[in-house]
Amino acid sequence: MANERVLASWRETGARQAVVDFVEAVSTEGSRRFVTPSERIAVFDNDGTLWSEKPIPVQLDFTLFWMAELTERDPALKDRQPYKAAVERDFHWLGDAMVKHYRGDDSDLTLLERAIESAFEGMAVDAFATEALGWLGQASHPTLHRPYLSCRFEPMVELLRYLEANSFVTYIASGGDRDFMRPFAEALYGIPPERVIGSSLGLDFNTGGDDTELLYKSKIEFFDDGPEKPVRIWSRTGRRPLVAGGNSNGDIPMLRFARTGDRDALRLLVLHDDPEREFAYTAGAEEALERAKARGWTVISMKDDWVTVFADS
Amino acid sequence: MANERVLASWRETGARQAVVDFVEAVSTEGSRRFVTPSERIAVFDNDGTLWSEKPIPVQLDFTLFWMAELTERDPALKDRQPYKAAVERDFHWLGDAMVKHYRGDDSDLTLLERAIESAFEGMAVDAFATEALGWLGQASHPTLHRPYLSCRFEPMVELLRYLEANSFVTYIASGGDRDFMRPFAEALYGIPPERVIGSSLGLDFNTGGDDTELLYKSKIEFFDDGPEKPVRIWSRTGRRPLVAGGNSNGDIPMLRFARTGDRDALRLLVLHDDPEREFAYTAGAEEALERAKARGWTVISMKDDWVTVFADS
């Protein structure tokens, strides 16, 4: 495959070269680093890695929308967090909850999780998918002035296709909710539902007459972040990834899991250093960036390494 | 595809015809029952559906082997169940535990589960796969006088290939342990690790220096049987199955989940009625067989519907 025809939105910098060098090495038969195609698994975080996560993750915006709906039914909720933030669209409070989490303080995240847990209690998986997709189809990013469905990073989508062209199987491995991502992941990223790994609400199998449905419990089954990511990647794939890409401290275990003693891996970290085109922040990614420097992980500078960030910008 | 070239180990009976009719109907463009290829998901139980499960499930025999190993290290275990049964190779006690379970009595199964839970505590997933495969490569069925790895049902393997030839994606959805099945499922059934769904022990992500590993906890994460099967199929695939095959009461929810209000499904139930070539039993399958009769599920008689059961018999 001619290099000039792939990864077209990537500048000819070290990041792109590291990607191409690695993929060619593991894909070339006879290469010392050759890896058999069935072992070519690539996993990518979603929020902040495949699309924008600031000022708040997209899923959180959907959950805000839904929580505001819930306060219509139960007005007493309006005085409590995170419902208050939902109604007031107070992104600051919500964004801080994630930053606090990455710094080890889960107090606000716990409030959020409880509200998320109960928000969809008793809803069927199919109905949730319809609601999520319906909202996503008309919702826009609050500051980038584009639909959420246009907030994917084009260079990363090119990377997914480049890997697949070299016999990799690509997966999303995100802290975001699995069933929130599934309805749009195929259209947006070309990744079908069975290759979307993420956090999960508990499910109950419900039967009534001939009909069956899966209903969400008011309980998170697992939060797919940090050390849970390797567990969920193994559970889904039964393999270690060969390529892993993320952007925050919560991705460190996943990136570490990719390497084994006798097999190298490509570890990618998206650095948000592009306030003109996207955002500039390192909060919640400090340890990952330090580790990248110390261990030779490939840091992708949005500003320096990408010709374009979004498709039509 | 010419029918005489597929499902060669199936007699020209109603069961085979039901399979072919269904697959042709959902695969023929323009057919009223046409189903788009991405929705053609087929799920199959393993023990008793794809290979023999009597007198005890193969995995249980491996666990017995391992428990007997453990009593070498801790002789006090020899007087306690299920270690006692393990050392004495008392298949009767163990087989009954499963039958009791299907009848609603989990007392012996709980003892077994606890022992299974602690048997592999602290073992890495890779080491477990090596142990399981090593044992399986030399272990033989206690009464069929053939290696365990020759106990697969050839007609069912032909069915997997027939479905795949018609753009189905096949999955195992078993009450057996996911990581026990994965090391042999590709060689035996042509089903790769990412398409093996089963029960799971909890996992811890462990790091030491640059190395990472996943270690089993002494705790089952979930037992993939009964109403848990639809949950795990959804978690893995994000879809309802279109074809589902099982052989016991524990498969009923999975088979029911395949049908939706506006879409029919092929539901298959393997009936063990062949004492000459395999086994004859309905214990633990009574309710499934009743439901099959009432709802028009396709019952596969091993005796009447299969020319051969095992490859070299």
HADDOCK unambig.tbl for C-alpha pairs under 7 A between the chains (distance, minus, plus):
assign (segid A and resid 193 and name CA) (segid B and resid 237 and name CA) 6.14 0.50 0.50
assign (segid A and resid 193 and name CA) (segid B and resid 238 and name CA) 5.30 0.50 0.50
assign (segid A and resid 194 and name CA) (segid B and resid 236 and name CA) 5.75 0.50 0.50
assign (segid A and resid 194 and name CA) (segid B and resid 237 and name CA) 4.17 0.50 0.50
assign (segid A and resid 194 and name CA) (segid B and resid 238 and name CA) 5.88 0.50 0.50
assign (segid A and resid 203 and name CA) (segid B and resid 231 and name CA) 6.32 0.50 0.50
assign (segid A and resid 205 and name CA) (segid B and resid 227 and name CA) 5.73 0.50 0.50
assign (segid A and resid 205 and name CA) (segid B and resid 230 and name CA) 6.87 0.50 0.50
assign (segid A and resid 205 and name CA) (segid B and resid 231 and name CA) 6.73 0.50 0.50
assign (segid A and resid 211 and name CA) (segid B and resid 260 and name CA) 6.56 0.50 0.50
assign (segid A and resid 211 and name CA) (segid B and resid 261 and name CA) 6.70 0.50 0.50
assign (segid A and resid 212 and name CA) (segid B and resid 256 and name CA) 6.94 0.50 0.50
assign (segid A and resid 212 and name CA) (segid B and resid 257 and name CA) 5.83 0.50 0.50
assign (segid A and resid 227 and name CA) (segid B and resid 205 and name CA) 5.74 0.50 0.50
assign (segid A and resid 230 and name CA) (segid B and resid 205 and name CA) 6.86 0.50 0.50
assign (segid A and resid 231 and name CA) (segid B and resid 203 and name CA) 6.32 0.50 0.50
assign (segid A and resid 231 and name CA) (segid B and resid 205 and name CA) 6.73 0.50 0.50
assign (segid A and resid 236 and name CA) (segid B and resid 194 and name CA) 5.75 0.50 0.50
assign (segid A and resid 236 and name CA) (segid B and resid 236 and name CA) 6.63 0.50 0.50
assign (segid A and resid 237 and name CA) (segid B and resid 193 and name CA) 6.16 0.50 0.50
assign (segid A and resid 237 and name CA) (segid B and resid 194 and name CA) 4.17 0.50 0.50
assign (segid A and resid 238 and name CA) (segid B and resid 193 and name CA) 5.32 0.50 0.50
assign (segid A and resid 238 and name CA) (segid B and resid 194 and name CA) 5.87 0.50 0.50
assign (segid A and resid 256 and name CA) (segid B and resid 212 and name CA) 6.95 0.50 0.50
assign (segid A and resid 257 and name CA) (segid B and resid 212 and name CA) 5.84 0.50 0.50
assign (segid A and resid 260 and name CA) (segid B and resid 211 and name CA) 6.55 0.50 0.50
assign (segid A and resid 261 and name CA) (segid B and resid 211 and name CA) 6.69 0.50 0.50
